[in-house]
Amino acid sequence: MKKVLFGLLFAILPFANVAAQQSMSAEISFDYTRLSGRASNQFAIWVEDAQGQYITTLFATRWTARGGWRRRPTSIPVWVSRSSLSELTRTQVDAISGATPRSSNLVFVWDGTDSRGARVPSGDYVIFLEGTLRWENQVLFSAPIRLGQGPASSEVKVVYTGNPGDDRAMIRNVRVIVK
């Protein structure tokens, strides 16, 4: 009987581990419409813990990440500040940045690791999406999440600064779910 119980335990244990890992990731998706003209189309997605400590960047548009923030300080300034971008090496910047995407529905997944690749503990985090709509017109989305508690969706808050007008269409329908 003991052998059967131990056999069942060892058979179930890997599945329990998979279930725990599945609730240790989050997905952010949104509709992105590339704007025409200058001083637009810059965005970054990053994660902080509940105390506001930077954890990792999921993506940042290459122009800003590779130094555009020096030429145009209004380009995703919250992310530039919180990520300590000025202290990153070119290799580190290249690992988190990419070309400005084409208009589409975009999906980014946080695998529950920090900027060094170490798994973060279960708990409360916030996913941010900041966009420079045009010049000083900004948008900042934030969604609190809880890792390790199973699948859930999160309420996404949005704050616009400046006078975004029609440029609000650059980032729409932001959704965040924990998987």
PEVEN-V545052 format. One record per backbone hydrogen bond with DSSP energy under -0.5 kcal/mol. CO is the residue of the C=O (numbers start at 1). NH is the residue of the N-H. If there is no record, write none. Layout:
BEGIN
[[CO/NH] [CO/NH]]
END
This chain:
BEGIN
[[1/5] [2/6] [3/7] [4/8] [5/9] [6/10] [7/11] [8/12] [9/13] [10/14] [12/15] [12/16] [13/17] [14/18] [15/19] [16/20] [17/21] [18/22] [19/23] [21/24] [22/25] [23/148] [25/179] [26/110] [27/177] [28/108] [29/175] [30/32] [30/106] [31/172] [32/34] [32/104] [39/135] [42/132] [43/61] [44/130] [45/58] [45/59] [46/128] [47/55] [47/56] [48/126] [49/52] [53/49] [55/115] [56/47] [59/45] [60/98] [61/65] [62/66] [63/68] [64/67] [64/69] [67/70] [67/71] [68/72] [72/75] [74/76] [76/80] [77/81] [78/82] [79/83] [80/85] [81/84] [84/87] [85/88] [89/93] [90/94] [91/95] [92/96] [93/96] [93/97] [96/60] [98/62] [104/32] [104/106] [106/30] [108/28] [109/111] [110/26] [112/120] [114/117] [118/114] [123/147] [124/50] [125/145] [126/48] [127/143] [128/46] [129/141] [130/44] [131/133] [131/139] [132/41] [132/42] [134/137] [136/138] [137/133] [137/134] [138/161] [139/131] [140/159] [141/129] [142/157] [143/127] [145/125] [146/149] [147/123] [152/178] [154/176] [155/144] [155/157] [157/142] [159/140] [161/138] [164/167] [165/168] [166/169] [167/170] [168/171] [170/33] [172/31] [175/29] [176/154] [177/27] [178/152]]
END
